[in-house]
Amino acid sequence: MSIAELKELRKTVVQKIGHADENVVKKVYKILVADEENGKPSSFLTPEQEAILDECMELDSKGLMEYSSWEEARARIISKK
């Protein structure tokens, strides 16, 4: 799932939770709490990381991101050894 699709899914879930009955809300809450108690964070990115990613996605959507081929990236890595 792409980051954009995940963001859209999160929005949809929030909307649906807002209209869900008490039983559904309690079940979702229990799932989230259980994951946190088992050491699984509800988000794998810190807020700072999400902000950086959002900025990169915005630049990409405007065609302002620069990319390298695998060969170029590999050459840069090897040259830094």
Number of C-alpha atoms within 10 A of each C-alpha: 6 7 11 11 10 11 11 11 13 12 12 12 11 11 11 13 14 10 10 12 10 9 9 13 14 12 11 12 12 12 11 14 15 12 13 13 10 8 9 12 12 10 9 9 11 9 10 9 11 13 12 12 14 14 12 14 16 13 13 13 10 9 9 11 11 7 9 8 8 9 9 11 12 11 11 11 10 9 8 6 5
